[in-house]
Amino acid sequence: MQALLLTTGVNTLHAKVRLPKIFSSNMVLQQGQANPIWGWADKGEKVAISIAGKSIIAKTGKDGKWKVFLPVLDYGGPYTLIVKGDNLIELNNILIGEVWVCSGQSNMGWQLKLCNNGAQEVANANYPRIRLFTVPKKISQFPLDDIEAGEWVECSPESARYFSGVAYFFGRNIHQKLDVPVGLIHSSRGGTVAESWMSTESLQEDPDFKDNVAALKVADFYKIIHERESNVMSKFGGVLPVDSACNTCLSSFSSVDYDDSKWADVLVNKRWEANGYTNIDGVAWYRKVVLLNDQKTRSDLTLRLGRVDESDTVWMNGHFIGSTRNDSGTERVYTVPKETLKTGKNIILVRVEDTRDSGGLLGLAGGQSLETPDGIVDISQEWKIKFTWTKLNPIQINHYEYPTMLYNGMIHPISGFGMKGVIWYQGESNASRASQYQRIFPNLITDWRKHWGQGDFPFLFVSIANYRQPQQVPGESDYAELREAQTMTLSLPNTAMAMAIDIGEAGEGVHPPNKQDVGYRLALNALKIAYNKDVVYAAPLFASMQIFENKADIVFSHVGGGLMVKDRYGYINGFTIAGSDQKFYWAKAELIDDHTVRVYSPHVSNPVAVRYAWADNPGDINLYNKEGLPANPFRTDSWPRNTK
């Protein structure tokens, strides 16, 4: 392909010319750089492109593709872009300003109308110099050259209503702070994993995904995956069958005389993968022997198992107690009738079904219990496990979660469009694989930078929000480990992270409607990282720990004007502390200067580790910098993670 910059008008040339749909009237082009424009025409033909009084001639290659770079323009407009071959394409009302790509899963896709004060926010969304583009949801086995539909539109109540709330609030902040046009390209899909947004090249050597990527090269891939879906659904239709090799499981496993010595020991606060059972779906039986005295058998008891991924059925001494289907987010709490109990040995039996990704009992360490009128019986230890129906899971059922599928359909077609940077809100769907995310998330950023061809452009992301009910006792947390993996990604250049640890509410689910603060904090990231403005943009980060006798001093960086406690009492919530036994206790914490918190507990005389906000939902945190940014969750230890 060849290109020549001219200062004359457009000549009459002959070629059938077509543009990708990302180029349309009302678009914003990135200011201060030579932006690429590309398209298709008859091979060997010439195409003329003109804007702002300058023209460029492109010649198509043998494949009929052409590409040129537009002249560098400062912010302003509107301009008209003309592309002329045998036919003429005229794009109008084009502005020059700041362009951002906005991607991720459902929290990025959360519509403006569903955010806090949504009706008023929509009514006020009159910003004609903010332009919006939504990439249609699409999966593809191979990288696509174009998207199916889409056009740039001016920001108005009508167009913003269904647009990404996070992207809108981010763009509005940038527009108001810089007083320039802003273009927002929204490309997200709910419930998606990071690897689905990565290219084949980035995953083909990855030990966890290379087989999946190789399968994409098979011509009849879709036939294979549809057959697998049909096979799975015909077997259990969303519910696994009674175990074919274990018709007497319930009666035999429930007997106090049953010999489970050949069963494996299992930790019931860790997923199957963390217990060594990797890449497996199916049925596992958990068995626990509990000793009860006569007094404890005279009343109904409460059985607390924690969360289960995905489905469970529970028996006490062979009597059905309860069941929960396809819900990995709800704590299992069942009433055990006194009629099912015995003095002496009692057998708790839990049948767990998992049909995708990781599975198992996921309660907090020490969180499983039987509550009786005269006290709590700890049942968190000495469980046994036996698998009676398993299958390997090399291919995920949901196509949009399959590696590279969304990159191929929703990112590759727009990669190369001139922009300033990316904002990203995703991670919840990878929470059970946080250790893996620590590797693949930085690779995703590097992958996009490679394919965009704009160097190390700013990549700003959201640390996932607090979710579920607050933990009552310190323990492990998939979400905390995922946030840690996100924090470690800050080692890449031109990255920043916006905190959301304080915006969720226990009853709101995984989609907190406060997207205003998320957009604002991402905009602070951008003002510093992308525009070099003198702003405090980062949340307080753990820097170091010093132990003094029975106390630990935690030093923070990025404190801005200094640390502060956001309540009138001055007590800091969310800290835990442990000794060499790795048992964490709630800690007392107090601010001793602008950047240091002192942490201690009467239960830990020789502390070796401190954690902060280490939970799916740490509750009402109150440690901030004076600019209003909440401290980042962290741990000082490097003890093994709960996730794979």
C-alpha positions as CSV (number, residue, x, y, z in Angstrom):
1,M,0.0,0.0,0.0
2,Q,1.2,3.5,-0.8
3,A,0.2,6.9,0.3
4,L,1.1,10.5,-0.7
5,L,0.1,13.7,1.1
6,L,-1.2,16.4,-1.3
7,T,-2.3,19.9,-0.7
8,T,-4.6,20.1,-3.8
9,G,-8.2,19.1,-4.2
10,V,-9.5,15.6,-4.8
11,N,-8.9,14.2,-8.2
12,T,-11.4,12.0,-10.0
13,L,-10.1,8.4,-9.4
14,H,-11.8,5.1,-10.0
15,A,-12.3,2.4,-7.3
16,K,-15.1,0.9,-5.4
17,V,-14.4,2.1,-1.9
18,R,-15.7,1.0,1.5
19,L,-14.9,2.0,5.1
20,P,-15.1,0.0,8.3
21,K,-18.2,1.0,10.3
22,I,-16.0,2.5,13.1
23,F,-15.6,5.4,10.6
24,S,-18.9,7.4,10.3
25,S,-20.3,10.9,10.5
26,N,-20.2,12.4,14.0
27,M,-17.0,10.6,15.0
28,V,-14.2,12.1,17.0
29,L,-10.6,11.7,15.8
30,Q,-7.8,11.8,18.2
31,Q,-6.1,15.2,18.4
32,G,-2.3,15.7,18.1
33,Q,-1.5,12.5,16.2
34,A,-1.6,11.0,12.7
35,N,-4.6,8.8,12.8
36,P,-4.9,5.8,10.5
37,I,-7.9,5.3,8.2
38,W,-8.3,2.2,6.2
39,G,-10.8,0.4,4.0
40,W,-11.3,-1.7,0.9
41,A,-11.5,-1.2,-2.9
42,D,-10.7,-3.0,-6.1
43,K,-7.1,-4.3,-6.0
44,G,-4.6,-2.0,-7.5
45,E,-7.0,1.0,-7.5
46,K,-6.4,4.4,-6.0
47,V,-8.4,6.1,-3.3
48,A,-8.4,9.8,-2.4
49,I,-9.0,10.9,1.2
50,S,-9.4,14.5,2.2
51,I,-10.0,16.4,5.4
52,A,-9.3,20.0,6.6
53,G,-8.1,21.0,3.1
54,K,-5.5,18.3,2.7
55,S,-5.7,15.1,0.6
56,I,-4.0,11.8,0.6
57,I,-3.8,9.2,-2.1
58,A,-3.9,5.5,-1.2
59,K,-3.3,2.5,-3.5
60,T,-4.8,-0.8,-2.6
61,G,-2.8,-4.0,-2.4
62,K,-3.5,-7.3,-4.0
63,D,-6.0,-8.0,-1.3
64,G,-8.0,-4.9,-2.0
65,K,-7.1,-3.2,1.3
66,W,-5.7,0.3,1.7
67,K,-4.5,2.3,4.7
68,V,-3.2,5.8,5.1
69,F,-2.6,8.2,8.0
70,L,-4.6,11.4,8.2
71,P,-2.8,14.7,8.9
72,V,-2.2,15.8,12.5
73,L,-5.0,18.1,13.7
74,D,-5.5,20.0,16.9
75,Y,-8.9,19.8,18.7
76,G,-11.8,21.5,17.0
77,G,-14.2,21.0,14.1
78,P,-16.6,20.2,12.8
79,Y,-14.9,18.8,9.7
80,T,-16.0,16.8,6.7
81,L,-14.0,13.7,5.6
82,I,-14.3,12.7,1.9
83,V,-13.2,9.3,0.6
84,K,-13.4,9.1,-3.2
85,G,-12.9,6.2,-5.6
86,D,-15.4,5.1,-8.1
87,N,-18.0,6.1,-5.5
88,L,-17.8,8.9,-2.9
89,I,-18.2,8.6,0.8
90,E,-18.8,11.8,2.8
91,L,-18.6,11.8,6.6
92,N,-19.8,15.0,8.3
93,N,-19.8,16.7,11.7
94,I,-16.4,15.2,12.6
95,L,-14.7,16.6,15.7
96,I,-11.0,16.5,16.8
97,G,-10.5,15.7,20.5
98,E,-9.9,12.8,22.9
99,V,-10.9,9.3,22.0
100,W,-11.1,6.5,24.6
101,V,-12.0,2.8,24.2
102,C,-14.2,1.5,27.1
103,S,-14.3,-2.3,27.5
104,G,-14.9,-5.1,30.0
105,Q,-17.8,-7.1,31.3
106,S,-21.2,-6.1,32.8
107,N,-20.2,-3.3,35.1
108,M,-18.7,-1.5,32.1
109,G,-21.9,-2.3,30.1
110,W,-24.2,-1.1,33.0
111,Q,-26.5,1.4,31.3
112,L,-26.7,5.0,32.4
113,K,-30.4,4.7,33.0
114,L,-29.7,2.1,35.7
115,C,-27.2,4.1,37.6
116,N,-27.8,6.2,40.8
117,N,-30.3,9.0,40.0
118,G,-30.5,7.5,36.5
119,A,-33.6,9.4,35.2
120,Q,-32.0,12.8,36.1
121,E,-28.6,11.8,34.7
122,V,-30.2,10.8,31.4
123,A,-32.2,14.0,31.2
124,N,-29.1,16.0,31.8
125,A,-27.0,14.1,29.1
126,N,-26.9,16.9,26.6
127,Y,-23.3,17.1,25.5
128,P,-23.1,17.5,21.7
129,R,-19.3,17.6,21.8
130,I,-19.3,14.1,23.4
131,R,-19.8,11.4,20.8
132,L,-20.7,7.8,21.5
133,F,-20.1,4.6,19.6
134,T,-21.3,1.1,20.7
135,V,-19.7,-2.0,19.2
136,P,-22.3,-4.7,18.6
137,K,-21.9,-7.9,20.7
138,K,-20.2,-10.5,18.5
139,I,-18.1,-13.6,18.8
140,S,-16.0,-15.0,16.1
141,Q,-13.7,-18.0,15.6
142,F,-11.3,-15.9,13.5
143,P,-10.4,-12.2,13.7
144,L,-13.0,-10.1,11.8
145,D,-12.1,-7.1,9.7
146,D,-15.3,-5.2,10.4
147,I,-18.2,-5.1,12.9
148,E,-21.7,-5.8,11.8
149,A,-23.2,-2.4,12.5
150,G,-22.7,0.8,14.4
151,E,-22.4,4.6,14.0
152,W,-21.2,7.5,16.0
153,V,-23.9,9.7,17.6
154,E,-23.9,12.9,19.5
155,C,-24.5,12.5,23.3
156,S,-28.1,13.3,24.1
157,P,-30.7,11.9,26.5
158,E,-31.9,9.5,23.8
159,S,-28.4,8.2,22.9
160,A,-26.9,8.1,26.4
161,R,-29.8,6.3,28.0
162,Y,-28.6,2.9,27.0
163,F,-24.9,3.7,26.8
164,S,-22.3,2.6,29.4
165,G,-22.7,4.5,32.6
166,V,-19.0,4.2,33.6
167,A,-17.9,5.4,30.1
168,Y,-20.4,8.3,30.1
169,F,-19.3,9.6,33.5
170,F,-15.7,9.2,32.6
171,G,-16.1,11.0,29.3
172,R,-18.2,13.8,30.9
173,N,-15.4,14.4,33.4
174,I,-12.7,14.6,30.8
175,H,-14.8,16.8,28.6
176,Q,-15.5,19.2,31.4
177,K,-11.9,19.3,32.8
178,L,-10.2,19.7,29.4
179,D,-12.9,21.5,27.5
180,V,-12.3,19.4,24.4
181,P,-14.5,17.0,22.3
182,V,-14.5,13.4,23.6
183,G,-15.2,10.3,21.7
184,L,-16.2,7.1,23.6
185,I,-16.1,3.7,21.9
186,H,-18.0,1.2,24.1
187,S,-17.2,-2.5,23.5
188,S,-18.2,-4.8,26.4
189,R,-20.2,-7.9,27.2
190,G,-21.5,-9.1,30.5
191,G,-20.3,-12.2,32.3
192,T,-17.1,-12.5,30.3
193,V,-13.6,-13.6,31.2
194,A,-10.4,-11.8,30.3
195,E,-9.1,-14.5,28.0
196,S,-12.1,-14.0,25.7
197,W,-10.8,-10.5,25.1
198,M,-7.3,-11.6,24.1
199,S,-5.9,-12.5,20.7
200,T,-4.8,-15.9,19.5
201,E,-1.2,-14.8,19.4
202,S,-1.2,-13.8,23.1
203,L,-2.6,-17.2,24.2
204,Q,-1.2,-19.8,21.9
205,E,1.8,-20.5,24.1
206,D,-0.1,-20.1,27.4
207,P,-0.2,-23.5,29.2
208,D,-3.8,-23.0,30.3
209,F,-5.3,-21.9,27.0
210,K,-3.1,-23.2,24.1
211,D,-5.3,-26.3,23.6
212,N,-8.4,-24.0,23.4
213,V,-6.7,-21.8,20.9
214,A,-5.6,-24.7,18.8
215,A,-9.1,-26.0,18.7
216,L,-10.2,-22.7,17.0
217,K,-8.1,-23.7,13.9
218,V,-10.4,-26.6,13.2
219,A,-12.7,-25.7,10.3
220,D,-15.7,-27.4,11.9
221,F,-15.1,-25.8,15.4
222,Y,-18.7,-24.6,15.8
223,K,-20.0,-28.0,14.9
224,I,-17.8,-29.6,17.5
225,I,-18.7,-27.2,20.2
226,H,-22.4,-27.4,19.4
227,E,-22.2,-31.2,19.6
228,R,-20.5,-30.9,23.0
229,E,-23.3,-28.6,24.2
230,S,-25.9,-31.1,23.0
231,N,-24.1,-34.0,24.6
232,V,-23.8,-32.2,27.9
233,M,-27.4,-31.0,28.0
234,S,-28.7,-34.4,26.9
235,K,-26.9,-35.9,29.8
236,F,-28.1,-33.7,32.5
237,G,-30.1,-30.8,31.0
238,G,-28.5,-28.4,33.5
239,V,-28.8,-30.9,36.4
240,L,-26.3,-33.8,36.6
241,P,-27.8,-37.3,36.7
242,V,-27.9,-39.6,39.6
243,D,-24.3,-40.9,39.6
244,S,-24.4,-43.9,37.2
245,A,-21.7,-45.7,39.1
246,C,-23.2,-45.0,42.5
247,N,-26.8,-46.0,42.7
248,T,-26.5,-46.7,46.5
249,C,-24.3,-43.6,47.3
250,L,-26.8,-42.0,49.7
251,S,-27.6,-45.1,51.7
252,S,-24.0,-46.3,52.0
253,F,-22.3,-43.0,52.5
254,S,-24.8,-42.0,55.2
255,S,-24.1,-45.0,57.3
256,V,-22.1,-44.5,60.5
257,D,-20.4,-47.8,59.7
258,Y,-19.3,-46.8,56.2
259,D,-15.5,-46.9,55.8
260,D,-14.3,-43.6,54.1
261,S,-10.6,-44.2,54.8
262,K,-10.0,-44.4,51.0
263,W,-11.6,-41.0,50.5
264,A,-9.3,-38.0,50.2
265,D,-9.0,-35.3,52.9
266,V,-10.3,-32.0,51.6
267,L,-10.3,-28.3,52.7
268,V,-13.8,-27.0,52.6
269,N,-12.8,-23.4,52.3
270,K,-11.1,-24.0,48.9
271,R,-12.3,-24.8,45.5
272,W,-11.6,-28.2,43.8
273,E,-8.7,-26.7,41.9
274,A,-7.0,-25.4,45.1
275,N,-7.4,-29.0,46.5
276,G,-5.6,-30.4,43.4
277,Y,-8.6,-31.3,41.2
278,T,-7.9,-29.2,38.2
279,N,-10.0,-28.8,35.0
280,I,-12.8,-31.0,36.2
281,D,-16.6,-30.7,36.3
282,G,-19.0,-33.3,37.8
283,V,-20.2,-34.6,41.1
284,A,-18.3,-34.7,44.4
285,W,-19.6,-36.1,47.7
286,Y,-18.4,-34.4,50.9
287,R,-18.7,-36.4,54.1
288,K,-18.3,-35.2,57.7
289,V,-18.6,-37.1,61.0
290,V,-20.0,-34.9,63.8
291,L,-20.2,-35.9,67.5
292,L,-23.2,-34.6,69.3
293,N,-24.2,-35.0,73.0
294,D,-27.7,-35.7,74.1
295,Q,-28.4,-32.1,74.9
296,K,-27.6,-30.9,71.3
297,T,-30.0,-33.4,69.8
298,R,-33.1,-32.1,71.6
299,S,-33.6,-29.0,69.4
300,D,-33.4,-28.1,65.7
301,L,-29.9,-27.0,64.6
302,T,-28.7,-24.5,62.0
303,L,-26.2,-25.8,59.5
304,R,-23.9,-23.2,57.9
305,L,-21.8,-24.4,55.0
306,G,-20.8,-21.1,53.3
307,R,-21.0,-20.8,49.5
308,V,-21.1,-23.7,47.1
309,D,-20.2,-23.7,43.4
310,E,-22.6,-24.5,41.8
311,S,-25.3,-26.7,43.2
312,D,-25.7,-28.7,46.4
313,T,-27.9,-31.3,48.1
314,V,-27.5,-31.9,51.9
315,W,-28.5,-34.8,54.1
316,M,-28.1,-35.4,57.8
317,N,-27.9,-39.1,58.7
318,G,-29.6,-39.9,55.3
319,H,-32.4,-37.5,55.8
320,F,-32.8,-34.7,53.2
321,I,-32.1,-31.3,54.7
322,G,-32.0,-28.9,51.8
323,S,-30.8,-28.1,48.3
324,T,-29.7,-25.0,46.3
325,R,-29.4,-25.0,42.5
326,N,-27.0,-23.1,40.3
327,D,-26.1,-20.4,42.7
328,S,-22.5,-19.8,43.7
329,G,-23.1,-16.5,45.4
330,T,-25.4,-17.4,48.3
331,E,-24.3,-18.6,51.7
332,R,-25.9,-22.0,52.4
333,V,-27.8,-22.0,55.7
334,Y,-30.1,-25.0,56.4
335,T,-32.3,-25.9,59.3
336,V,-31.6,-29.4,60.6
337,P,-34.7,-30.9,62.3
338,K,-34.1,-32.5,65.7
339,E,-35.7,-35.7,64.5
340,T,-32.7,-36.3,62.1
341,L,-30.1,-36.2,64.9
342,K,-28.5,-38.9,67.0
343,T,-26.6,-38.9,70.2
344,G,-23.0,-39.7,69.3
345,K,-21.9,-40.0,65.6
346,N,-23.9,-38.0,63.0
347,I,-23.1,-38.0,59.3
348,I,-23.3,-34.8,57.2
349,L,-23.4,-35.6,53.5
350,V,-23.2,-32.9,50.8
351,R,-23.5,-33.7,47.1
352,V,-21.9,-30.9,45.0
353,E,-22.6,-30.5,41.3
354,D,-20.5,-28.3,39.1
355,T,-21.0,-28.0,35.3
356,R,-18.4,-25.3,34.4
357,D,-15.2,-23.6,35.6
358,S,-14.2,-24.3,39.2
359,G,-16.4,-25.9,41.9
360,G,-16.7,-27.0,45.5
361,L,-17.5,-25.8,49.0
362,L,-16.3,-22.3,49.3
363,G,-16.9,-21.3,52.9
364,L,-14.6,-19.1,54.9
365,A,-11.8,-20.8,56.8
366,G,-13.4,-21.8,60.1
367,G,-16.8,-20.7,58.8
368,Q,-18.7,-24.0,58.7
369,S,-20.7,-24.8,61.8
370,L,-23.7,-26.3,63.5
371,E,-25.4,-23.8,65.7
372,T,-27.1,-25.3,68.8
373,P,-29.0,-23.6,71.6
374,D,-26.0,-24.1,73.9
375,G,-23.2,-23.2,71.5
376,I,-21.6,-23.6,68.1
377,V,-20.1,-26.8,66.9
378,D,-17.1,-26.1,64.5
379,I,-17.4,-28.5,61.5
380,S,-14.7,-26.8,59.3
381,Q,-12.1,-29.5,59.6
382,E,-11.7,-33.2,58.8
383,W,-14.0,-33.5,55.8
384,K,-13.6,-36.2,53.2
385,I,-14.3,-36.0,49.5
386,K,-15.1,-38.6,46.8
387,F,-15.8,-37.9,43.1
388,T,-18.4,-40.2,41.5
389,W,-19.0,-38.5,38.2
390,T,-16.4,-36.3,36.4
391,K,-15.5,-35.1,33.0
392,L,-12.7,-33.0,31.7
393,N,-13.7,-29.5,30.6
394,P,-11.3,-28.5,27.8
395,I,-14.0,-26.4,26.0
396,Q,-16.3,-24.0,27.8
397,I,-19.9,-24.2,26.8
398,N,-20.5,-20.4,26.6
399,H,-19.0,-19.2,23.3
400,Y,-18.6,-15.7,24.6
401,E,-16.4,-17.0,27.3
402,Y,-14.2,-19.0,25.0
403,P,-10.6,-17.7,24.6
404,T,-10.2,-15.0,21.8
405,M,-13.8,-15.1,20.7
406,L,-14.7,-11.5,21.8
407,Y,-11.4,-10.1,20.8
408,N,-12.0,-11.5,17.3
409,G,-15.5,-10.1,17.0
410,M,-15.4,-6.9,19.0
411,I,-11.8,-5.6,19.4
412,H,-9.9,-6.7,16.3
413,P,-12.2,-4.9,13.9
414,I,-11.6,-1.5,15.7
415,S,-8.0,-2.0,16.7
416,G,-5.9,0.7,15.1
417,F,-8.5,3.4,15.3
418,G,-6.7,6.4,16.7
419,M,-7.3,6.9,20.4
420,K,-5.8,8.2,23.6
421,G,-6.2,5.1,25.8
422,V,-8.5,2.4,27.3
423,I,-10.6,2.2,30.4
424,W,-11.4,-1.3,31.6
425,Y,-13.9,-2.7,34.1
426,Q,-13.7,-6.5,34.3
427,G,-12.5,-9.2,36.6
428,E,-15.5,-10.6,38.5
429,S,-15.7,-13.6,36.1
430,N,-12.0,-14.4,36.7
431,A,-12.2,-14.2,40.5
432,S,-12.0,-18.0,41.0
433,R,-8.7,-17.9,39.0
434,A,-7.0,-14.9,40.5
435,S,-3.5,-16.4,40.3
436,Q,-4.0,-17.1,36.6
437,Y,-5.4,-13.5,36.2
438,Q,-2.1,-12.1,37.6
439,R,-0.5,-13.5,34.5
440,I,-3.1,-13.0,31.8
441,F,-4.3,-9.5,32.6
442,P,-0.9,-7.9,32.0
443,N,-0.7,-10.0,28.9
444,L,-4.0,-8.6,27.7
445,I,-2.8,-5.0,28.1
446,T,0.5,-5.9,26.2
447,D,-1.6,-7.7,23.5
448,W,-3.9,-4.7,22.9
449,R,-0.9,-2.3,22.8
450,K,0.8,-4.5,20.2
451,H,-2.2,-4.7,17.9
452,W,-3.2,-1.0,18.2
453,G,0.3,0.1,17.2
454,Q,0.3,3.2,19.4
455,G,3.0,2.2,21.9
456,D,2.3,2.0,25.6
457,F,-1.0,4.0,25.5
458,P,-2.7,4.6,28.9
459,F,-4.6,1.6,30.2
460,L,-6.8,2.5,33.2
461,F,-8.8,-0.2,35.0
462,V,-11.2,-0.6,38.0
463,S,-10.4,-2.6,41.0
464,I,-13.5,-4.7,41.4
465,A,-16.1,-3.5,43.9
466,N,-17.1,-5.0,47.2
467,Y,-19.7,-7.8,46.8
468,R,-21.8,-10.1,48.9
469,Q,-22.4,-9.9,52.7
470,P,-19.5,-8.7,54.8
471,Q,-17.4,-11.6,56.4
472,Q,-18.0,-12.2,60.1
473,V,-14.6,-13.8,60.6
474,P,-11.3,-13.1,58.8
475,G,-10.6,-15.6,56.0
476,E,-9.7,-16.2,52.4
477,S,-11.4,-14.3,49.6
478,D,-11.4,-14.9,45.8
479,Y,-12.3,-11.2,45.2
480,A,-9.5,-10.0,47.4
481,E,-7.0,-12.2,45.5
482,L,-8.4,-10.9,42.2
483,R,-7.9,-7.3,43.4
484,E,-4.3,-8.2,44.4
485,A,-3.7,-9.5,40.9
486,Q,-5.1,-6.2,39.5
487,T,-2.8,-4.2,41.8
488,M,0.2,-6.1,40.7
489,T,-0.6,-5.1,37.1
490,L,0.3,-1.5,38.0
491,S,3.9,-2.6,37.4
492,L,3.2,-2.1,33.7
493,P,4.0,1.4,32.3
494,N,1.1,3.9,31.8
495,T,-1.4,2.0,33.9
496,A,-3.6,3.2,36.8
497,M,-6.3,1.8,38.9
498,A,-9.6,3.3,40.2
499,M,-10.9,2.0,43.5
500,A,-14.4,0.7,43.9
501,I,-14.0,-1.1,47.2
502,D,-16.4,1.4,48.9
503,I,-19.2,1.7,46.3
504,G,-21.0,-1.6,46.6
505,E,-23.8,-2.5,49.0
506,A,-24.4,-6.0,50.3
507,G,-28.0,-6.1,48.8
508,E,-27.1,-4.7,45.4
509,G,-25.4,-7.8,43.9
510,V,-22.4,-7.6,41.6
511,H,-23.6,-4.4,39.9
512,P,-23.4,-1.4,42.3
513,P,-25.4,1.5,40.7
514,N,-22.9,4.1,41.8
515,K,-21.1,4.5,38.5
516,Q,-20.5,8.2,39.1
517,D,-17.6,7.7,41.5
518,V,-16.1,5.0,39.2
519,G,-16.2,7.3,36.2
520,Y,-14.8,10.2,38.3
521,R,-11.9,8.1,39.7
522,L,-11.0,6.8,36.2
523,A,-11.0,10.4,35.0
524,L,-8.5,11.3,37.8
525,N,-6.3,8.4,36.5
526,A,-6.6,9.8,33.0
527,L,-5.9,13.4,34.0
528,K,-2.6,12.3,35.5
529,I,-1.4,9.4,33.3
530,A,-2.7,10.6,30.0
531,Y,-2.7,14.4,30.4
532,N,0.0,15.0,33.0
533,K,-2.2,17.2,35.2
534,D,-1.3,17.9,38.8
535,V,-3.9,15.9,40.5
536,V,-4.0,13.2,43.2
537,Y,-5.2,10.3,41.1
538,A,-4.3,7.1,43.0
539,A,-5.7,5.5,46.2
540,P,-3.3,5.0,49.1
541,L,-1.2,1.9,48.4
542,F,0.7,-0.4,50.9
543,A,4.4,0.5,50.8
544,S,6.1,-1.2,53.7
545,M,5.6,-2.8,57.2
546,Q,7.7,-2.5,60.3
547,I,7.2,-4.7,63.4
548,F,7.7,-3.2,66.8
549,E,7.2,-5.9,69.5
550,N,3.5,-6.8,69.3
551,K,2.5,-4.0,66.8
552,A,2.9,-3.6,63.1
553,D,3.3,-0.1,61.5
554,I,1.9,0.0,57.9
555,V,3.3,2.7,55.7
556,F,1.3,3.9,52.7
557,S,2.3,5.6,49.4
558,H,0.0,7.8,47.3
559,V,-1.5,9.4,50.4
560,G,-2.0,12.8,48.7
561,G,-2.7,15.3,51.4
562,G,-2.4,12.6,54.0
563,L,-4.4,9.7,55.3
564,M,-7.7,10.3,57.1
565,V,-10.3,8.2,58.9
566,K,-13.8,8.9,57.6
567,D,-15.8,8.9,60.8
568,R,-15.8,10.8,64.0
569,Y,-14.4,8.0,66.2
570,G,-11.0,7.6,64.6
571,Y,-11.1,3.8,64.6
572,I,-10.0,2.2,61.4
573,N,-12.0,-0.8,60.1
574,G,-10.9,-3.7,58.0
575,F,-7.5,-4.7,59.4
576,T,-6.5,-8.2,60.4
577,I,-3.3,-9.5,61.9
578,A,-1.6,-12.9,62.2
579,G,1.4,-14.6,63.7
580,S,3.4,-17.4,62.3
581,D,0.4,-19.8,62.7
582,Q,-1.3,-17.9,59.8
583,K,-4.5,-17.5,61.8
584,F,-5.8,-14.0,61.3
585,Y,-7.7,-12.0,64.0
586,W,-9.6,-8.7,63.7
587,A,-7.1,-6.0,64.6
588,K,-7.2,-2.6,66.2
589,A,-5.8,0.1,63.9
590,E,-5.0,3.7,64.5
591,L,-3.5,6.5,62.5
592,I,-0.2,7.7,63.9
593,D,0.8,10.1,61.1
594,D,-0.2,11.2,57.6
595,H,1.0,8.0,56.0
596,T,1.2,5.3,58.8
597,V,-1.3,3.1,60.5
598,R,-0.4,1.1,63.6
599,V,-2.1,-2.4,63.8
600,Y,-2.2,-4.8,66.7
601,S,-4.4,-7.4,68.5
602,P,-4.3,-8.9,72.0
603,H,-4.6,-12.3,70.3
604,V,-1.3,-11.9,68.4
605,S,1.8,-11.3,70.5
606,N,4.3,-11.8,67.7
607,P,2.8,-10.5,64.4
608,V,4.2,-11.5,61.1
609,A,1.5,-10.5,58.6
610,V,-1.2,-7.8,58.2
611,R,-4.1,-7.7,55.8
612,Y,-6.5,-4.9,55.0
613,A,-10.0,-5.2,53.4
614,W,-9.2,-8.7,52.6
615,A,-12.7,-10.0,51.8
616,D,-15.2,-10.1,49.0
617,N,-16.9,-7.3,51.0
618,P,-14.9,-5.8,53.8
619,G,-17.9,-3.8,55.0
620,D,-17.8,-0.1,55.9
621,I,-14.2,0.8,55.3
622,N,-13.2,4.2,56.5
623,L,-9.5,4.7,55.6
624,Y,-9.0,7.3,52.8
625,N,-6.7,10.0,51.7
626,K,-7.8,13.5,52.2
627,E,-8.8,13.7,48.5
628,G,-11.5,11.1,49.2
629,L,-9.9,8.0,47.6
630,P,-10.2,4.8,49.7
631,A,-7.1,2.8,50.6
632,N,-6.3,-0.2,48.4
633,P,-6.9,-3.7,49.9
634,F,-3.6,-5.5,50.5
635,R,-1.8,-8.3,52.3
636,T,1.8,-8.3,53.5
637,D,2.2,-12.1,53.4
638,S,2.8,-14.3,50.4
639,W,1.1,-17.4,51.8
640,P,-0.6,-19.7,49.2
641,R,-3.7,-18.3,47.5
642,N,-7.1,-19.8,47.7
643,T,-7.5,-19.5,43.9
644,K,-5.6,-21.2,41.1
